[in-house]
Amino acid sequence: MVNQGGGAVAVAQIPTSFGHELRACLRCRLVKTYDQFRESGCENCPFFQMEDDHERVVDCTTPNFTGLISVMDPTRSWAARWLRIGKFAPGCYTLAVSEALNPDLQNICEEEHVPYVLPKRV
């Protein structure tokens, strides 16, 4: 956790490797390794409960993404605002994913009152 003048902000894990094992969350586009998602889930999407659930990690993440950006202070970064990740935890994000969440997971987002935007090229 990082304290930035008023409150604690969760910091996402940084990928431990930058090889073929990287995956991106289909909702928030956070990038970590498969093992990191399985061990600690997604810091921005805890309601998906990916921890220790192989199938949920596979359903909620994708190895198919474009580009990578590291964001230290999303609230002050113009790039984070442009990518619509300004309210997410500091960490590594992809510029775009090409897959959509399945309808069941989209329903979880709706039930949790969190926005989900379909990727532009599905």
Secondary structure, DSSP 8 states (H G I E B T S, - for coil): -EE-SSSEE------S--STTEEEETTT-BEEEHHHHHHH--SS-GGG--TT-HHHHHHHEES-EE--EEES-TTT-HHHHHTT-TTS-SEEE-SEE-----HHHHHHHHHTT------S--
